[in-house]
């Protein structure tokens, strides 16, 4: 009897296996095909066109010809930066290093110098200094003004000399950040300079960390650009 039960169980298992296999084989495998290089290029081109359109809209250049020239300079610069980024990231990958700002920083600075100089020379030939400054601000999400205003509000008793030093460092951050490969990298560059500002203010007798902590506690629902 026991042998018969085992045989029956084996038959039942065999039925389950043989009947389930075709059903499993019939299940469709859903996957998203990887984007082709052409699709990636098209997406990047659209993204850059939208970004440049936003900059030009804010810039409000009255001369259509000049606006078109600035458009072409900006688009070309963004594409040059992308080529540079690909070269840096490929090198890091070959070296087995993680692709992040810390590892990219040295090559970023070296490879950006000629691109930076050519880009600004082209803008300087077309626009007055105030409009070139505005483009730099727009390329870096107005971080200079936002962060400067935040320090002025958060750290009490800043002298005019201290405010001037803060602005100097933030503009240095902006100068470097316009070469950043993406928004997080631009933020990392600004953070490097904010660390310098904080150390400077502490050396001047301010307790910067406590001042920021106190301000955040008093304004819990307000964004804090000094620590971001």
Residue pairs with C-beta under 8 A, 6 or more apart in sequence:
35 43
44 82
48 75
48 78
48 79
49 75
51 78
52 71
52 74
52 75
52 78
54 138
55 74
55 135
55 138
55 139
56 67
56 70
56 71
56 74
58 134
58 138
59 67
59 70
59 131
59 134
59 135
59 138
61 67
61 70
61 131
66 126
66 127
69 126
70 123
70 126
70 127
70 135
73 119
73 122
73 123
73 126
74 135
77 115
77 119
80 115
80 119
81 112
81 115
81 179
81 181
82 181
84 108
84 111
84 112
84 115
84 181
85 181
87 111
88 104
88 107
88 108
88 111
89 99
89 104
91 107
92 98
92 99
92 103
92 104
93 99
97 103
101 108
101 184
101 185
101 188
101 189
104 181
104 185
108 179
108 180
108 181
108 185
109 176
112 179
115 179
116 178
116 179
119 178
120 132
123 132
123 135
124 132
127 135
136 174
136 175
136 178
137 144
137 145
137 174
139 177
139 178
140 174
140 177
140 178
140 180
140 186
140 190
141 183
141 186
143 170
143 173
143 174
143 177
143 186
143 187
143 190
143 225
144 167
144 170
144 171
144 173
144 174
146 225
147 170
147 190
147 194
147 225
147 226
148 163
148 166
148 167
148 170
150 224
150 225
150 226
151 158
151 163
151 166
151 197
151 226
152 158
152 163
153 215
154 211
154 212
154 215
154 224
154 226
155 201
155 206
155 208
155 211
155 212
156 211
157 206
158 166
158 201
158 206
162 200
162 201
162 204
165 197
165 200
166 197
166 201
169 193
169 196
169 197
169 200
170 190
170 193
170 197
172 193
173 189
173 190
173 192
173 193
173 194
174 190
176 189
177 185
177 186
177 189
177 190
180 186
180 188
180 189
187 228
194 226
194 227
198 208
198 209
201 208
202 208
202 209
212 224
212 226
212 227
215 224
216 222
216 224
